[in-house]
Amino acid sequence: MDRRNFIKTTSAGIAASTVFSAMPLMGIARQQATYKVALIGSGWWGMNILGEAMASGRSKVVAMADVDKNQLMPAIEKVEKLTGNKPKPYTNYREMLRKEKPEIVIVATPDHWHALAAIDALKGGAHVYCEKPICHTINEGKAMVKAAAASGKVVQIGLHRRASPHNISANEFLRSGKLGKIGSVKCFINYGGGPGQITPNSEAPEGMDWDMYCGPAQLVPFNKTIHPRGFRQHLNFANGTISDWGVHWFDQVLWWTEEKAPKRIYSSTARRIKEDSTDAADTQIAVYDFESFTLHWENRNYAGNRQEGPDVGCYFYGTEGVLHLGWIDGWTFYPVNKNKEIIHVDPVLHEPDQQNIKELWTDFLKSIETKGTTINPMLNGQLATNISLLAMVSAKAGRSIEWDGDKQEVINDPEANKLLSREYRKGYEYPV
């Protein structure tokens, strides 16, 4: 298929899939339910998700919870200005769930709170939209899958690239066999940055419940590099770049392959350049042996440049060529045969922040209406998150590990299996 015909066919497919996903919201929207929606975590990304929930015309935001009133109250004012409705503010999400009984809950907290908040919302009878990665440790994810299945509720994980038109068409291209036999995939993000500097610990801002922010994690001193928006580079609350960005690209790999998990994992982490108050790796590599291909990961949080090509995405290496799947780059196929044309498809992204939450929320509502399964159910989120977390287990263990994807345990390595969980702080119970 030449480039012109491929793009014509692909564009038609994208248009059809977009129309299909939006059909439940067209024509009969006035007869459909408007859901009582609550948000847990009113930061930057949580408000992006809530923005699309409000834009759908199907949401009444009844309440919002956040441990930081400095973040929460301006967010509530924004919702009131946009909708004329003022949500009730809470600093304790459990109190909010109990009193408001929302039908849909958006979980947009730091990673270490995802498991408890999502499970509590499901047990409270709500459908859940949960941000990625779904959890901080692997066994939390197992508990979340169990809770989702037991609840009978619809779950959508915020891996919005599954709803992105150019990602959809790239996946169709990969699964069509046009790349030939794929032997390896490389996922990467190499953004710039310098050494940084130490930021002294300080008192938490007035109006913030820092103890509740730490929650099940270790209680550590407040530091401005953690909140707001910096938690991903602090291992007490997240797992660094491989968990933040890697989960998106690992999900794309799992979407293409029929394999669910790697057999062997090796990862190395280091801080080569950073001299700031974070503790996540600024340099990480990981190698995953699947049954039929090898997956490579690389992140570097310094020396950003494009001399090596795109700085984010994944390369699929096949016998017929190489496909780069990116973000704002769209995707490009480079054929081995130099007589064949290069194929490129541009992205279709939304502002703010160049995302596809709109399509994901449409699919979420459609699945609730039809009692169906979303494009990103809890299990998909768990499998993608596991890829990131298995690298962290290997790095902490200091050796390669073998993984039983069915039993979800490390083979013949009791010490590494201990790293699948972590001890919660007193007053919090690890989910099972």
VOLOTOR-633778 format. One record per residue (C-alpha): x, y, z; residue number from 1. Coordinates in steps of 0.02 Angstrom, whole numbers, always signed. Each point is the difference from the previous one (the first is absolute). Example, Ala and Ser with C-alpha at 12.3 -4.5 7.8 and 13.67 -1.06 7.14 Angstrom:
# VOLOTOR-633778
<atom c1="+615" c2="-225" c3="+390" vomi="1"/>
<atom c1="+69" c2="+172" c3="-33" vomi="2"/>
# end
This chain:
# VOLOTOR-633778
<atom c1="+0" c2="+0" c3="+0" vomi="1"/>
<atom c1="+73" c2="+169" c3="-48" vomi="2"/>
<atom c1="+6" c2="+148" c3="+118" vomi="3"/>
<atom c1="-150" c2="+92" c3="-74" vomi="4"/>
<atom c1="-116" c2="-151" c3="+6" vomi="5"/>
<atom c1="+60" c2="-49" c3="+174" vomi="6"/>
<atom c1="-34" c2="+171" c3="+72" vomi="7"/>
<atom c1="-169" c2="+9" c3="-88" vomi="8"/>
<atom c1="-49" c2="-170" c3="+71" vomi="9"/>
<atom c1="+72" c2="+41" c3="+171" vomi="10"/>
<atom c1="-87" c2="+168" c3="+8" vomi="11"/>
<atom c1="-166" c2="-82" c3="-43" vomi="12"/>
<atom c1="+28" c2="-129" c3="+135" vomi="13"/>
<atom c1="+41" c2="+133" c3="+128" vomi="14"/>
<atom c1="-153" c2="+101" c3="-48" vomi="15"/>
<atom c1="-111" c2="-152" c3="+11" vomi="16"/>
<atom c1="+68" c2="-52" c3="+169" vomi="17"/>
<atom c1="-17" c2="+177" c3="+67" vomi="18"/>
<atom c1="-180" c2="+13" c3="-59" vomi="19"/>
<atom c1="-40" c2="-172" c3="+70" vomi="20"/>
<atom c1="+74" c2="+42" c3="+170" vomi="21"/>
<atom c1="-99" c2="+161" c3="+5" vomi="22"/>
<atom c1="-166" c2="-74" c3="-57" vomi="23"/>
<atom c1="-70" c2="-31" c3="+174" vomi="24"/>
<atom c1="+24" c2="+186" c3="+35" vomi="25"/>
<atom c1="-85" c2="+62" c3="-159" vomi="26"/>
<atom c1="-184" c2="+26" c3="-29" vomi="27"/>
<atom c1="-58" c2="-86" c3="+158" vomi="28"/>
<atom c1="+115" c2="+89" c3="+122" vomi="29"/>
<atom c1="-147" c2="+93" c3="+78" vomi="30"/>
<atom c1="-81" c2="-166" c3="+45" vomi="31"/>
<atom c1="+159" c2="-69" c3="+76" vomi="32"/>
<atom c1="+53" c2="+13" c3="+180" vomi="33"/>
<atom c1="+97" c2="+143" c3="+73" vomi="34"/>
<atom c1="+118" c2="-78" c3="+126" vomi="35"/>
<atom c1="+48" c2="+60" c3="+172" vomi="36"/>
<atom c1="+189" c2="+20" c3="-19" vomi="37"/>
<atom c1="+131" c2="+23" c3="+135" vomi="38"/>
<atom c1="+185" c2="+38" c3="-21" vomi="39"/>
<atom c1="+139" c2="-60" c3="+115" vomi="40"/>
<atom c1="+154" c2="+106" c3="-32" vomi="41"/>
<atom c1="-34" c2="+173" c3="-71" vomi="42"/>
<atom c1="+171" c2="+34" c3="-74" vomi="43"/>
<atom c1="+51" c2="+37" c3="-178" vomi="44"/>
<atom c1="-41" c2="-168" c3="-78" vomi="45"/>
<atom c1="-153" c2="-36" c3="+106" vomi="46"/>
<atom c1="-75" c2="+163" c3="-62" vomi="47"/>
<atom c1="+40" c2="-48" c3="-181" vomi="48"/>
<atom c1="-102" c2="-159" c3="+24" vomi="49"/>
<atom c1="-140" c2="+91" c3="+90" vomi="50"/>
<atom c1="-3" c2="+128" c3="-140" vomi="51"/>
<atom c1="-45" c2="-135" c3="-125" vomi="52"/>
<atom c1="-127" c2="-75" c3="+119" vomi="53"/>
<atom c1="-87" c2="+169" c3="+9" vomi="54"/>
<atom c1="+18" c2="+29" c3="-188" vomi="55"/>
<atom c1="-94" c2="-162" c3="-34" vomi="56"/>
<atom c1="-158" c2="+79" c3="+69" vomi="57"/>
<atom c1="-32" c2="-157" c3="+100" vomi="58"/>
<atom c1="+78" c2="+46" c3="+167" vomi="59"/>
<atom c1="-56" c2="+91" c3="+154" vomi="60"/>
<atom c1="+154" c2="+27" c3="+106" vomi="61"/>
<atom c1="-68" c2="-26" c3="+176" vomi="62"/>
<atom c1="+162" c2="-1" c3="+99" vomi="63"/>
<atom c1="+189" c2="+17" c3="-10" vomi="64"/>
<atom c1="+129" c2="-64" c3="+123" vomi="65"/>
<atom c1="+179" c2="+56" c3="+24" vomi="66"/>
<atom c1="+117" c2="+8" c3="+150" vomi="67"/>
<atom c1="+58" c2="+172" c3="-56" vomi="68"/>
<atom c1="-133" c2="+135" c3="+16" vomi="69"/>
<atom c1="+114" c2="+119" c3="-95" vomi="70"/>
<atom c1="-26" c2="-112" c3="-151" vomi="71"/>
<atom c1="-177" c2="-56" c3="+38" vomi="72"/>
<atom c1="-91" c2="+165" c3="+24" vomi="73"/>
<atom c1="+58" c2="+84" c3="-163" vomi="74"/>
<atom c1="-47" c2="-162" c3="-91" vomi="75"/>
<atom c1="-175" c2="+6" c3="+75" vomi="76"/>
<atom c1="-17" c2="+183" c3="-50" vomi="77"/>
<atom c1="+48" c2="-47" c3="-178" vomi="78"/>
<atom c1="-134" c2="-135" c3="-7" vomi="79"/>
<atom c1="-130" c2="+119" c3="+69" vomi="80"/>
<atom c1="+47" c2="+132" c3="-128" vomi="81"/>
<atom c1="-14" c2="-125" c3="-142" vomi="82"/>
<atom c1="-158" c2="-89" c3="+54" vomi="83"/>
<atom c1="-92" c2="+110" c3="+124" vomi="84"/>
<atom c1="+8" c2="-144" c3="+122" vomi="85"/>
<atom c1="+113" c2="+5" c3="+153" vomi="86"/>
<atom c1="+69" c2="-172" c3="+52" vomi="87"/>
<atom c1="+21" c2="-36" c3="+184" vomi="88"/>
<atom c1="+181" c2="+5" c3="+59" vomi="89"/>
<atom c1="+79" c2="-140" c3="+101" vomi="90"/>
<atom c1="+176" c2="-31" c3="+63" vomi="91"/>
<atom c1="-39" c2="-183" c3="+39" vomi="92"/>
<atom c1="-60" c2="-95" c3="-152" vomi="93"/>
<atom c1="-73" c2="-141" c3="+105" vomi="94"/>
<atom c1="-117" c2="+122" c3="+85" vomi="95"/>
<atom c1="-47" c2="+65" c3="-172" vomi="96"/>
<atom c1="-41" c2="-175" c3="-65" vomi="97"/>
<atom c1="-104" c2="-39" c3="+153" vomi="98"/>
<atom c1="-100" c2="+162" c3="-1" vomi="99"/>
<atom c1="-20" c2="+37" c3="-186" vomi="100"/>
<atom c1="-14" c2="-176" c3="-72" vomi="101"/>
<atom c1="+63" c2="+51" c3="-173" vomi="102"/>
<atom c1="-39" c2="-108" c3="-151" vomi="103"/>
<atom c1="+168" c2="+37" c3="-84" vomi="104"/>
<atom c1="+163" c2="+32" c3="+91" vomi="105"/>
<atom c1="+157" c2="+68" c3="-84" vomi="106"/>
<atom c1="+160" c2="-53" c3="+91" vomi="107"/>
<atom c1="+137" c2="+124" c3="-42" vomi="108"/>
<atom c1="+108" c2="-7" c3="+156" vomi="109"/>
<atom c1="+187" c2="-33" c3="+9" vomi="110"/>
<atom c1="+38" c2="-182" c3="-43" vomi="111"/>
<atom c1="+15" c2="-65" c3="+178" vomi="112"/>
<atom c1="-184" c2="+39" c3="+33" vomi="113"/>
<atom c1="-72" c2="-77" c3="-160" vomi="114"/>
<atom c1="-32" c2="-173" c3="+69" vomi="115"/>
<atom c1="-89" c2="+49" c3="+160" vomi="116"/>
<atom c1="-103" c2="+139" c3="-79" vomi="117"/>
<atom c1="-56" c2="-105" c3="-149" vomi="118"/>
<atom c1="-44" c2="-151" c3="+106" vomi="119"/>
<atom c1="-97" c2="+109" c3="+123" vomi="120"/>
<atom c1="-96" c2="+81" c3="-143" vomi="121"/>
<atom c1="-43" c2="-169" c3="-76" vomi="122"/>
<atom c1="-57" c2="-68" c3="+166" vomi="123"/>
<atom c1="-107" c2="+157" c3="+18" vomi="124"/>
<atom c1="-92" c2="-45" c3="-159" vomi="125"/>
<atom c1="+80" c2="+122" c3="-121" vomi="126"/>
<atom c1="+68" c2="-23" c3="-174" vomi="127"/>
<atom c1="+183" c2="+53" c3="+0" vomi="128"/>
<atom c1="+113" c2="+96" c3="-116" vomi="129"/>
<atom c1="+175" c2="-27" c3="+72" vomi="130"/>
<atom c1="+159" c2="+83" c3="-56" vomi="131"/>
<atom c1="+151" c2="-100" c3="-51" vomi="132"/>
<atom c1="+106" c2="-84" c3="+64" vomi="133"/>
<atom c1="-135" c2="-90" c3="+95" vomi="134"/>
<atom c1="+107" c2="-35" c3="+153" vomi="135"/>
<atom c1="+166" c2="+23" c3="+89" vomi="136"/>
<atom c1="+39" c2="-185" c3="+29" vomi="137"/>
<atom c1="-48" c2="-155" c3="-98" vomi="138"/>
<atom c1="-109" c2="-84" c3="+131" vomi="139"/>
<atom c1="-106" c2="+157" c3="+15" vomi="140"/>
<atom c1="-43" c2="-23" c3="-183" vomi="141"/>
<atom c1="-54" c2="-180" c3="+31" vomi="142"/>
<atom c1="-117" c2="+62" c3="+137" vomi="143"/>
<atom c1="-70" c2="+134" c3="-115" vomi="144"/>
<atom c1="-41" c2="-126" c3="-137" vomi="145"/>
<atom c1="-86" c2="-109" c3="+129" vomi="146"/>
<atom c1="-101" c2="+146" c3="+68" vomi="147"/>
<atom c1="-53" c2="+56" c3="-174" vomi="148"/>
<atom c1="-60" c2="-175" c3="-45" vomi="149"/>
<atom c1="-96" c2="-18" c3="+164" vomi="150"/>
<atom c1="-83" c2="+170" c3="-18" vomi="151"/>
<atom c1="-77" c2="-26" c3="-171" vomi="152"/>
<atom c1="+36" c2="+184" c3="-34" vomi="153"/>
<atom c1="+81" c2="+75" c3="-153" vomi="154"/>
<atom c1="+183" c2="+53" c3="+13" vomi="155"/>
<atom c1="+95" c2="+108" c3="-121" vomi="156"/>
<atom c1="+189" c2="+21" c3="+22" vomi="157"/>
<atom c1="+70" c2="+165" c3="-62" vomi="158"/>
<atom c1="+112" c2="-72" c3="-135" vomi="159"/>
<atom c1="-73" c2="+124" c3="-123" vomi="160"/>
<atom c1="+116" c2="-50" c3="-142" vomi="161"/>
<atom c1="-110" c2="-151" c3="-33" vomi="162"/>
<atom c1="-132" c2="+126" c3="-53" vomi="163"/>
<atom c1="+117" c2="+107" c3="-103" vomi="164"/>
<atom c1="-38" c2="-11" c3="-188" vomi="165"/>
<atom c1="+182" c2="-14" c3="-54" vomi="166"/>
<atom c1="+34" c2="-135" c3="+131" vomi="167"/>
<atom c1="-152" c2="-96" c3="-61" vomi="168"/>
<atom c1="+59" c2="+6" c3="-181" vomi="169"/>
<atom c1="+178" c2="-47" c3="+50" vomi="170"/>
<atom c1="-66" c2="-151" c3="+94" vomi="171"/>
<atom c1="-102" c2="-50" c3="-153" vomi="172"/>
<atom c1="+157" c2="+15" c3="-107" vomi="173"/>
<atom c1="+103" c2="-107" c3="+120" vomi="174"/>
<atom c1="-133" c2="-134" c3="+15" vomi="175"/>
<atom c1="-24" c2="-4" c3="-189" vomi="176"/>
<atom c1="+173" c2="-77" c3="-21" vomi="177"/>
<atom c1="+65" c2="+141" c3="-111" vomi="178"/>
<atom c1="+151" c2="+19" c3="+114" vomi="179"/>
<atom c1="+40" c2="-184" c3="-24" vomi="180"/>
<atom c1="+59" c2="-106" c3="+146" vomi="181"/>
<atom c1="+41" c2="+114" c3="+146" vomi="182"/>
<atom c1="+149" c2="-57" c3="+102" vomi="183"/>
<atom c1="+26" c2="+146" c3="+118" vomi="184"/>
<atom c1="-79" c2="+159" c3="+65" vomi="185"/>
<atom c1="+86" c2="+147" c3="+83" vomi="186"/>
<atom c1="-99" c2="+119" c3="+113" vomi="187"/>
<atom c1="+85" c2="+158" c3="+59" vomi="188"/>
<atom c1="-11" c2="+175" c3="+66" vomi="189"/>
<atom c1="+154" c2="+108" c3="+1" vomi="190"/>
<atom c1="-49" c2="+174" c3="+55" vomi="191"/>
<atom c1="+124" c2="+129" c3="+56" vomi="192"/>
<atom c1="+44" c2="+71" c3="+168" vomi="193"/>
<atom c1="+151" c2="+47" c3="+103" vomi="194"/>
<atom c1="+69" c2="-47" c3="+170" vomi="195"/>
<atom c1="-124" c2="+109" c3="+91" vomi="196"/>
<atom c1="+25" c2="+54" c3="+180" vomi="197"/>
<atom c1="-49" c2="-51" c3="+175" vomi="198"/>
<atom c1="-166" c2="+70" c3="+61" vomi="199"/>
<atom c1="-8" c2="+5" c3="+190" vomi="200"/>
<atom c1="-144" c2="-87" c3="+88" vomi="201"/>
<atom c1="-129" c2="+118" c3="+71" vomi="202"/>
<atom c1="-168" c2="+6" c3="+85" vomi="203"/>
<atom c1="-146" c2="-51" c3="-109" vomi="204"/>
<atom c1="-105" c2="+147" c3="-60" vomi="205"/>
<atom c1="-138" c2="+57" c3="+115" vomi="206"/>
<atom c1="-159" c2="-87" c3="-53" vomi="207"/>
<atom c1="+88" c2="-161" c3="-52" vomi="208"/>
<atom c1="-15" c2="-164" c3="+95" vomi="209"/>
<atom c1="+174" c2="-69" c3="-31" vomi="210"/>
<atom c1="-28" c2="-153" c3="+108" vomi="211"/>
<atom c1="-148" c2="-48" c3="-109" vomi="212"/>
<atom c1="+99" c2="+36" c3="-158" vomi="213"/>
<atom c1="+131" c2="-127" c3="+53" vomi="214"/>
<atom c1="-140" c2="-120" c3="+45" vomi="215"/>
<atom c1="+57" c2="-182" c3="-9" vomi="216"/>
<atom c1="+177" c2="+52" c3="-51" vomi="217"/>
<atom c1="+137" c2="+45" c3="+122" vomi="218"/>
<atom c1="-28" c2="+165" c3="+87" vomi="219"/>
<atom c1="+142" c2="+111" c3="-61" vomi="220"/>
<atom c1="+31" c2="+187" c3="+18" vomi="221"/>
<atom c1="-90" c2="+114" c3="-121" vomi="222"/>
<atom c1="+104" c2="+59" c3="-147" vomi="223"/>
<atom c1="-54" c2="+118" c3="-138" vomi="224"/>
<atom c1="+73" c2="-118" c3="-130" vomi="225"/>
<atom c1="-134" c2="-128" c3="+47" vomi="226"/>
<atom c1="-156" c2="+108" c3="-5" vomi="227"/>
<atom c1="-70" c2="+63" c3="-110" vomi="228"/>
<atom c1="+38" c2="-109" c3="-154" vomi="229"/>
<atom c1="+170" c2="-65" c3="+51" vomi="230"/>
<atom c1="-44" c2="-162" c3="+87" vomi="231"/>
<atom c1="+42" c2="-112" c3="-148" vomi="232"/>
<atom c1="+186" c2="+21" c3="+31" vomi="233"/>
<atom c1="-15" c2="-50" c3="+184" vomi="234"/>
<atom c1="+0" c2="-188" c3="+27" vomi="235"/>
<atom c1="-104" c2="+10" c3="+158" vomi="236"/>
<atom c1="-147" c2="+56" c3="-107" vomi="237"/>
<atom c1="+36" c2="-65" c3="-176" vomi="238"/>
<atom c1="+129" c2="-95" c3="-103" vomi="239"/>
<atom c1="+84" c2="+130" c3="-108" vomi="240"/>
<atom c1="-3" c2="+23" c3="-187" vomi="241"/>
<atom c1="-22" c2="-183" c3="-46" vomi="242"/>
<atom c1="-164" c2="-1" c3="+96" vomi="243"/>
<atom c1="-58" c2="+172" c3="-54" vomi="244"/>
<atom c1="+38" c2="-10" c3="-186" vomi="245"/>
<atom c1="+46" c2="-181" c3="-24" vomi="246"/>
<atom c1="-172" c2="-66" c3="+41" vomi="247"/>
<atom c1="-72" c2="+92" c3="-152" vomi="248"/>
<atom c1="+120" c2="-81" c3="-121" vomi="249"/>
<atom c1="-2" c2="-171" c3="+83" vomi="250"/>
<atom c1="-189" c2="+4" c3="-21" vomi="251"/>
<atom c1="+24" c2="+32" c3="-186" vomi="252"/>
<atom c1="+116" c2="-151" c3="-12" vomi="253"/>
<atom c1="-124" c2="-111" c3="+93" vomi="254"/>
<atom c1="-139" c2="+64" c3="-114" vomi="255"/>
<atom c1="+97" c2="-63" c3="-150" vomi="256"/>
<atom c1="+60" c2="-168" c3="+66" vomi="257"/>
<atom c1="-106" c2="-145" c3="+60" vomi="258"/>
<atom c1="+124" c2="-30" c3="+142" vomi="259"/>
<atom c1="-50" c2="+64" c3="+171" vomi="260"/>
<atom c1="+165" c2="+4" c3="+94" vomi="261"/>
<atom c1="+188" c2="-20" c3="-21" vomi="262"/>
<atom c1="+90" c2="-158" c3="+55" vomi="263"/>
<atom c1="+162" c2="+81" c3="+59" vomi="264"/>
<atom c1="+39" c2="+179" c3="+55" vomi="265"/>
<atom c1="+160" c2="+92" c3="+34" vomi="266"/>
<atom c1="+13" c2="+184" c3="+46" vomi="267"/>
<atom c1="+135" c2="+118" c3="+59" vomi="268"/>
<atom c1="-32" c2="+170" c3="+80" vomi="269"/>
<atom c1="+121" c2="+140" c3="+43" vomi="270"/>
<atom c1="+11" c2="+184" c3="+41" vomi="271"/>
<atom c1="+140" c2="+59" c3="-112" vomi="272"/>
<atom c1="-37" c2="+186" c3="-12" vomi="273"/>
<atom c1="-138" c2="+53" c3="+119" vomi="274"/>
<atom c1="+53" c2="+88" c3="+160" vomi="275"/>
<atom c1="-171" c2="+59" c3="+56" vomi="276"/>
<atom c1="-123" c2="-54" c3="+135" vomi="277"/>
<atom c1="-81" c2="-139" c3="-101" vomi="278"/>
<atom c1="+56" c2="-181" c3="+14" vomi="279"/>
<atom c1="-65" c2="-86" c3="-158" vomi="280"/>
<atom c1="+125" c2="-57" c3="-131" vomi="281"/>
<atom c1="+54" c2="+125" c3="-132" vomi="282"/>
<atom c1="+67" c2="-146" c3="-103" vomi="283"/>
<atom c1="-89" c2="-166" c3="-20" vomi="284"/>
<atom c1="+8" c2="-144" c3="-121" vomi="285"/>
<atom c1="-105" c2="-157" c3="+1" vomi="286"/>
<atom c1="-5" c2="-155" c3="-109" vomi="287"/>
<atom c1="-152" c2="-113" c3="-7" vomi="288"/>
<atom c1="+4" c2="-170" c3="-83" vomi="289"/>
<atom c1="-170" c2="-47" c3="-68" vomi="290"/>
<atom c1="-34" c2="-165" c3="-88" vomi="291"/>
<atom c1="+13" c2="+72" c3="-176" vomi="292"/>
<atom c1="+89" c2="+168" c3="+17" vomi="293"/>
<atom c1="+113" c2="+104" c3="+110" vomi="294"/>
<atom c1="-58" c2="+163" c3="+78" vomi="295"/>
<atom c1="+126" c2="+135" c3="+46" vomi="296"/>
<atom c1="-30" c2="+153" c3="+110" vomi="297"/>
<atom c1="+108" c2="+154" c3="+19" vomi="298"/>
<atom c1="-24" c2="+164" c3="+90" vomi="299"/>
<atom c1="+123" c2="+141" c3="+23" vomi="300"/>
<atom c1="-50" c2="+157" c3="+93" vomi="301"/>
<atom c1="+140" c2="+110" c3="-66" vomi="302"/>
<atom c1="+89" c2="+45" c3="-162" vomi="303"/>
<atom c1="-161" c2="+25" c3="-95" vomi="304"/>
<atom c1="+23" c2="+16" c3="-187" vomi="305"/>
<atom c1="-69" c2="-70" c3="-161" vomi="306"/>
<atom c1="+163" c2="-48" c3="-82" vomi="307"/>
<atom c1="-48" c2="-184" c3="+24" vomi="308"/>
<atom c1="-177" c2="+28" c3="-65" vomi="309"/>
<atom c1="-161" c2="+16" c3="+100" vomi="310"/>
<atom c1="+20" c2="+14" c3="+188" vomi="311"/>
<atom c1="-155" c2="-99" c3="+49" vomi="312"/>
<atom c1="-98" c2="-150" c3="-62" vomi="313"/>
<atom c1="+42" c2="-174" c3="-60" vomi="314"/>
<atom c1="+84" c2="-81" c3="-149" vomi="315"/>
<atom c1="-68" c2="-164" c3="-67" vomi="316"/>
<atom c1="+135" c2="-93" c3="-97" vomi="317"/>
<atom c1="-66" c2="-120" c3="-132" vomi="318"/>
<atom c1="+64" c2="-92" c3="-152" vomi="319"/>
<atom c1="-88" c2="+124" c3="-115" vomi="320"/>
<atom c1="+59" c2="+157" c3="+86" vomi="321"/>
<atom c1="-10" c2="+107" c3="+157" vomi="322"/>
<atom c1="-151" c2="+89" c3="+70" vomi="323"/>
<atom c1="+19" c2="+145" c3="+121" vomi="324"/>
<atom c1="-155" c2="+29" c3="+105" vomi="325"/>
<atom c1="+9" c2="+168" c3="+85" vomi="326"/>
<atom c1="-106" c2="+130" c3="+88" vomi="327"/>
<atom c1="-1" c2="+170" c3="-85" vomi="328"/>
<atom c1="+97" c2="-81" c3="-144" vomi="329"/>
<atom c1="-140" c2="-118" c3="-51" vomi="330"/>
<atom c1="+72" c2="-159" c3="-76" vomi="331"/>
<atom c1="+117" c2="-36" c3="-144" vomi="332"/>
<atom c1="+43" c2="-161" c3="-92" vomi="333"/>
<atom c1="+174" c2="-12" c3="-78" vomi="334"/>
<atom c1="+3" c2="-148" c3="-122" vomi="335"/>
<atom c1="+153" c2="-109" c3="-25" vomi="336"/>
<atom c1="-31" c2="+8" c3="-187" vomi="337"/>
<atom c1="+62" c2="+172" c3="-50" vomi="338"/>
<atom c1="-115" c2="-3" c3="-153" vomi="339"/>
<atom c1="-152" c2="+5" c3="+113" vomi="340"/>
<atom c1="-67" c2="+163" c3="+70" vomi="341"/>
<atom c1="+15" c2="+52" c3="+180" vomi="342"/>
<atom c1="-173" c2="+6" c3="+81" vomi="343"/>
<atom c1="-43" c2="+133" c3="+128" vomi="344"/>
<atom c1="-160" c2="+35" c3="+97" vomi="345"/>
<atom c1="-20" c2="+159" c3="+101" vomi="346"/>
<atom c1="-76" c2="+1" c3="+175" vomi="347"/>
<atom c1="-171" c2="+68" c3="+48" vomi="348"/>
<atom c1="+18" c2="+69" c3="+177" vomi="349"/>
<atom c1="-98" c2="+115" c3="+115" vomi="350"/>
<atom c1="+50" c2="+145" c3="+108" vomi="351"/>
<atom c1="+46" c2="+27" c3="+134" vomi="352"/>
<atom c1="+155" c2="-108" c3="+1" vomi="353"/>
<atom c1="-25" c2="-92" c3="-165" vomi="354"/>
<atom c1="-100" c2="-150" c3="+58" vomi="355"/>
<atom c1="-148" c2="-110" c3="-48" vomi="356"/>
<atom c1="-99" c2="-4" c3="+161" vomi="357"/>
<atom c1="-157" c2="+52" c3="-95" vomi="358"/>
<atom c1="-5" c2="-162" c3="-98" vomi="359"/>
<atom c1="+40" c2="-102" c3="+155" vomi="360"/>
<atom c1="-142" c2="+81" c3="+98" vomi="361"/>
<atom c1="-120" c2="-32" c3="-145" vomi="362"/>
<atom c1="+47" c2="-183" c3="+3" vomi="363"/>
<atom c1="-21" c2="-3" c3="+190" vomi="364"/>
<atom c1="-178" c2="+66" c3="-10" vomi="365"/>
<atom c1="-43" c2="-117" c3="-142" vomi="366"/>
<atom c1="+60" c2="-148" c3="+103" vomi="367"/>
<atom c1="-103" c2="+55" c3="+150" vomi="368"/>
<atom c1="-155" c2="+19" c3="-108" vomi="369"/>
<atom c1="+21" c2="-169" c3="-85" vomi="370"/>
<atom c1="+70" c2="-90" c3="+153" vomi="371"/>
<atom c1="+149" c2="-40" c3="-109" vomi="372"/>
<atom c1="+189" c2="+3" c3="+19" vomi="373"/>
<atom c1="+104" c2="+155" c3="-28" vomi="374"/>
<atom c1="+149" c2="+5" c3="-115" vomi="375"/>
<atom c1="+108" c2="+14" c3="+156" vomi="376"/>
<atom c1="-74" c2="-111" c3="+136" vomi="377"/>
<atom c1="+90" c2="-28" c3="+164" vomi="378"/>
<atom c1="+90" c2="-154" c3="-65" vomi="379"/>
<atom c1="+77" c2="+95" c3="-145" vomi="380"/>
<atom c1="+61" c2="+132" c3="+120" vomi="381"/>
<atom c1="+72" c2="-131" c3="+114" vomi="382"/>
<atom c1="+95" c2="-91" c3="-138" vomi="383"/>
<atom c1="+77" c2="+162" c3="-65" vomi="384"/>
<atom c1="+42" c2="+60" c3="+175" vomi="385"/>
<atom c1="+80" c2="-168" c3="+41" vomi="386"/>
<atom c1="+127" c2="+25" c3="-139" vomi="387"/>
<atom c1="+60" c2="+159" c3="+85" vomi="388"/>
<atom c1="-2" c2="-73" c3="+174" vomi="389"/>
<atom c1="+91" c2="-159" c3="-48" vomi="390"/>
<atom c1="+146" c2="+105" c3="-56" vomi="391"/>
<atom c1="+0" c2="+84" c3="+170" vomi="392"/>
<atom c1="-2" c2="-170" c3="+86" vomi="393"/>
<atom c1="+150" c2="-56" c3="-103" vomi="394"/>
<atom c1="+94" c2="+161" c3="+35" vomi="395"/>
<atom c1="-32" c2="-11" c3="+187" vomi="396"/>
<atom c1="+47" c2="-183" c3="+4" vomi="397"/>
<atom c1="+159" c2="+38" c3="-98" vomi="398"/>
<atom c1="-23" c2="-146" c3="-120" vomi="399"/>
<atom c1="-108" c2="-67" c3="-140" vomi="400"/>
<atom c1="-162" c2="-84" c3="+50" vomi="401"/>
<atom c1="-110" c2="-131" c3="-81" vomi="402"/>
<atom c1="-185" c2="+35" c3="+2" vomi="403"/>
<atom c1="-150" c2="-117" c3="+2" vomi="404"/>
<atom c1="-134" c2="+107" c3="-82" vomi="405"/>
<atom c1="-140" c2="-120" c3="+44" vomi="406"/>
<atom c1="+41" c2="-12" c3="+186" vomi="407"/>
<atom c1="+69" c2="+178" c3="-1" vomi="408"/>
<atom c1="+151" c2="-42" c3="+104" vomi="409"/>
<atom c1="+188" c2="-4" c3="-20" vomi="410"/>
<atom c1="+63" c2="-177" c3="-31" vomi="411"/>
<atom c1="+117" c2="-76" c3="+130" vomi="412"/>
<atom c1="+45" c2="+166" c3="+81" vomi="413"/>
<atom c1="-85" c2="+29" c3="+169" vomi="414"/>
<atom c1="+96" c2="+161" c3="+31" vomi="415"/>
<atom c1="-58" c2="+76" c3="-164" vomi="416"/>
<atom c1="-179" c2="-54" c3="+36" vomi="417"/>
<atom c1="+4" c2="+104" c3="+158" vomi="418"/>
<atom c1="+22" c2="+151" c3="-112" vomi="419"/>
<atom c1="-171" c2="-28" c3="-79" vomi="420"/>
<atom c1="-76" c2="+87" c3="+152" vomi="421"/>
<atom c1="+56" c2="+126" c3="+128" vomi="422"/>
<atom c1="-44" c2="+28" c3="+180" vomi="423"/>
<atom c1="-136" c2="+128" c3="+26" vomi="424"/>
<atom c1="+10" c2="+130" c3="+136" vomi="425"/>
<atom c1="-93" c2="-36" c3="+162" vomi="426"/>
<atom c1="-186" c2="+35" c3="-21" vomi="427"/>
<atom c1="-5" c2="-58" c3="-181" vomi="428"/>
<atom c1="-34" c2="-176" c3="-60" vomi="429"/>
<atom c1="+83" c2="-70" c3="-156" vomi="430"/>
<atom c1="-136" c2="-61" c3="-119" vomi="431"/>
<atom c1="-15" c2="-185" c3="-43" vomi="432"/>
# end
